[in-house]
Amino acid sequence: MKSFPVAVGPSPGEGSAVAGTQYLLVACNVTRVVTVDGRNVGRTDEMIEVPAGEHTVSLLAPPENFRPRERRITLAGTSPEKPLVVRFETR
């Protein structure tokens, strides 16, 4: 599991829905860099730790190659055993 020290999204007390670390798995049929709120945080098909709250998830690649272009998510109540899974696919 990868943990990234870069703060992503609001700090606790600055609009985050729930405090604490949450778990995200971005699935895609190709390996790409995952961005959360515009910051590189990991790769597809790897567990990523992200602060709780609302975020925008996208892939670092030409948007015309993937759908959807981005996803808005709310992270709360996840665990390493049950991460939020977000799926992207090539066209």
C-alpha positions as CSV (number, residue, x, y, z in Angstrom):
1,M,0.0,0.0,0.0
2,K,1.3,3.4,-0.9
3,S,1.1,6.4,1.4
4,F,1.8,9.9,0.1
5,P,2.9,12.7,2.4
6,V,1.5,15.4,0.0
7,A,-1.7,16.9,1.4
8,V,-4.6,16.4,-1.0
9,G,-7.8,18.4,-0.6
10,P,-8.9,20.4,2.4
11,S,-7.1,20.1,5.7
12,P,-9.1,18.7,8.6
13,G,-11.5,21.4,9.7
14,E,-11.4,23.2,6.4
15,G,-14.5,21.7,4.8
16,S,-13.6,18.0,4.8
17,A,-16.7,15.8,5.3
18,V,-15.0,13.4,7.7
19,A,-11.5,13.6,9.3
20,G,-9.0,10.8,8.7
21,T,-7.3,8.8,6.1
22,Q,-9.4,7.0,3.5
23,Y,-8.5,4.4,0.8
24,L,-8.9,4.7,-2.9
25,L,-8.3,2.2,-5.7
26,V,-8.4,3.6,-9.3
27,A,-8.9,0.8,-11.8
28,C,-8.1,1.0,-15.5
29,N,-7.2,-1.5,-18.2
30,V,-3.9,0.5,-18.7
31,T,-1.4,1.8,-16.1
32,R,-1.5,5.5,-15.7
33,V,-0.7,8.1,-13.0
34,V,-3.7,9.0,-10.8
35,T,-4.3,12.6,-9.9
36,V,-6.5,13.7,-7.0
37,D,-7.4,17.4,-6.9
38,G,-4.7,18.0,-9.6
39,R,-1.8,16.3,-7.7
40,N,-0.1,13.1,-8.7
41,V,-0.8,10.6,-5.9
42,G,0.0,7.1,-7.4
43,R,-0.8,4.7,-10.2
44,T,-3.9,2.8,-11.4
45,D,-4.5,-0.5,-9.6
46,E,-2.5,0.6,-6.5
47,M,-4.1,1.4,-3.1
48,I,-3.8,5.1,-2.5
49,E,-4.3,6.9,0.9
50,V,-6.2,10.1,0.6
51,P,-7.8,12.4,3.3
52,A,-11.5,12.0,3.8
53,G,-13.8,14.4,2.0
54,E,-14.7,15.4,-1.6
55,H,-12.1,15.1,-4.3
56,T,-11.7,15.1,-8.1
57,V,-10.0,12.0,-9.5
58,S,-8.5,11.8,-13.0
59,L,-5.7,10.1,-14.9
60,L,-2.5,11.8,-16.1
61,A,-2.9,11.2,-19.8
62,P,-4.7,12.8,-22.8
63,P,-8.4,13.1,-21.7
64,E,-9.6,12.0,-25.1
65,N,-8.2,8.5,-24.5
66,F,-10.2,7.8,-21.3
67,R,-13.7,8.0,-20.1
68,P,-14.9,9.6,-18.0
69,R,-12.5,12.6,-18.1
70,E,-12.7,12.9,-14.3
71,R,-14.8,11.7,-11.4
72,R,-16.0,13.6,-8.3
73,I,-16.0,11.4,-5.3
74,T,-16.6,11.6,-1.5
75,L,-14.3,9.5,0.6
76,A,-15.7,8.3,3.9
77,G,-16.0,5.0,5.6
78,T,-13.3,3.1,3.6
79,S,-10.7,0.7,4.8
80,P,-7.6,-1.0,3.2
81,E,-9.9,-4.1,2.8
82,K,-12.8,-2.1,1.3
83,P,-11.4,0.9,-0.6
84,L,-13.6,3.1,-2.8
85,V,-13.0,1.7,-6.3
86,V,-13.2,4.3,-9.2
87,R,-13.1,2.9,-12.7
88,F,-11.8,4.5,-15.9
89,E,-11.6,2.9,-19.3
90,T,-10.0,3.6,-22.7
91,R,-12.2,4.3,-25.6
